[in-house]
Amino acid sequence: MRKGLAGITRNNVLFMRKLISALAVTLLAVTACGGETEEKAPMESASAAPAMSDAPTTKAPTTGTSALWKFRATSLDGEPFDGSGLEGKPVVLWFWAPWCPTCQGEGPAVSAAAKKYAGKVEFVGVAGLDKNKEQMDAFVSRTGTANFVHLDDRTGALYKHFKVKTQSSYLLVNPEGGTHSAVGPLSEADLSELIDQFAL
């Protein structure tokens, strides 16, 4: 009986030694691969960064900032508008629709903020989600927002360019190209606070 147990023990010891040797070789191989993975990690995180920048939050300045302003449009007054003129400035883009009660309610607050920050921040209204220009013109008159330019976006091209899907939406852009989005309704105080924090 003892001989049988001793035989099993010897076999187990031999097996354990082989197992330990195999594990040591595997561990060395894994450690070597781990070194390669660490070297590649910065490249992987860098390639993931652009996807993060698409999120509607404040982002660091990027070399793609100029792409934000690569658009041409026409104002509701019929004047041509080149988006590149906004680059390097603090900007508030307000996306509205003429039939939107929230937009109508906050129009006076946006107008007041535009007056408050005149000469410091560019305000641009984007009139979209409707095909009726007369209704857009009436909205500007009714809400008292004629003190800043409004772009005619009946085609939806600007909503699409800025990845905006709903009214009343805001996009605040600082001079370095950092952006922050918000959805209304916003009071004058709310909008001022966002401008101070994200646009200036």
N, C-alpha and C positions, 0 to 999 in steps of 0.2 A: 504493500500500500504506500509506504514511504517512497519507494523507488518510483512508483507511478506519479506521485505528487512532485517529486524532485524533477522528474522528466518534464512534466508540464511546466514547472517553474522555469527550468532552463529554456524551454521552447518560448515561453512568454518573454523571458529576458532578451533572447535573440530577436524576437519579433518587435519588442519595444525599442531595441537599439536601431533596427532597420527603420522603424516608424519615425524615430527621432531624427535620424539622418535625412530621411525623405522630407520631413517637415522643415528641417534647417535649410535644405536646398530650395524648397518652395518659398520659405520666408525671404531668403536672399533674392530670389527672382522677383517676388512681389515688391520688395523694398526698392529694387532697381527700377521697376515700372513706376513706382510711386514717385521717384525722382523725375521721371519724364512727365508724369501727369502734372506735377507742380510747375514745371517749366511752361507747360501749355496753358495752365489756368488763366494767366492774365489775358491771353489772346481770346479765350472763350468769353471772359467777362466783358472784354472790349466789344466783341461782336454782338453781345446781347444788349449793349447800352442803347442803340438807336430805338429798340422796341420800347424801352423804358421811357424814352423821351417823348413818345407819342401819348403818354398818359396826360390827362387834363390837369396837371399840377405844375407848380413852379419847377423850372428846369434850368440847369446851368447853360450859359451861352454855348452855342455850337457853331461849327462852320456852316451848317445848313440854314442859318438864320435868314439869309437872303432869299431862300426858297419861299419863305413865308410871305414875302412881299412881291413875289413874281406874279402879279396879276394886273389886268387892265379892266376897267369898268366904266360905266357912265353914271353920273349922279342923277338924282331925280330932276335936277334942273337942266339936264341934257348936256352937261359938261363932261369931257373925257377925264378920267381919273387913273393915274398910274400909281400902283401900290408901292413902287420902289421909293417914292417920295416920303414914305413913312419910316423907312429903315433908319435905325439909330435914334429914334424918338420914343418917348413914352406914349403909348397909344391905348385907347379904350375903343374896342369894336363892340357895338351893340346890335345884336341880331333880333329883328322884330318882324311882326306881320301885322298888316292893317286891321285885321279882324280880331286880334288877340286882346282880350280885356286886361290881362296882366300888363302887357306892353303899354296900353293906353293909360292905365293907372300910374305907371312909373315914369311915363314920359316927362312930366314936370320935374321929377327928381333928377333924371338924366340931364335935362336942360340946365338945372341949377348947378349940377356938378361941373358941366361943361363951362359955365360962366365962372365958377369958382377957380377952375384950373386953366383958364384961358391963358395962352402964351406959355404954358408949362406942359400940358398934355393934349395930344391930338384926339379928338372924339370923332368917330365915324359910325354912322348908322348904316345898317345893311337891311334894306327892305326886301323881304322875300316871302316865300310860301304863299304867294298870291299872284294872279295874272293881271290884276286891275291896277294900272298906274294911277288912275284918278283917285282910287281909294287910298293909295300910298300917299299921294299929295295931300289929301284931306286929313290923313292921320298926322302928318307933320304940322299942318296948320292947327288942328284941334288940340294937339298935345303941347304946342309951344316949343317944338324942338327944331325950329328953323335956324337956330344959332350955330349949327354945325352941319357938315355935309352928310347927306344920306345917299347911299348907292342903290341903284335900281338892280335888284337881283331876281327879277321875275323868272329867269331861266334856272335859278338855283345853283349857278356855277360857283358863287362865292360861299354859299353855305357848304357846298361840297369841298371847295378848296380848303376851307378852315375846319372841315370835319365837324360842322355844327349840324345837329339833327332836329333841334327844337327851338322855338322862341319862348320866352325871352331869354336869350343867352348873352353872356359877355365873355370877351377874350381880352385880357389885359396883357400888354407886352411892354417890358422895360427896354431901355436903350440898348442893352446888350443882347436882347433877343429872348430873354427868359419869359415864359408865358404862365398865365394862370387863368383858368376858366371858372365861371360862376353862372348860376341859373337864377333868374328873378322869381318873385319880385324882390327888388332891392330898393331901399329908401335912399335918400341923398346921403345920410350918415353911413349906411352900409357901403355904398359905392365909394365914398370918400375914404373910408377905412381900407378898402381893398386897393384903391389907387395908391395911398400912402405906403401900403405894405408891399405891393407887387409891381407897380408901374414906375415909381420914382426911385 
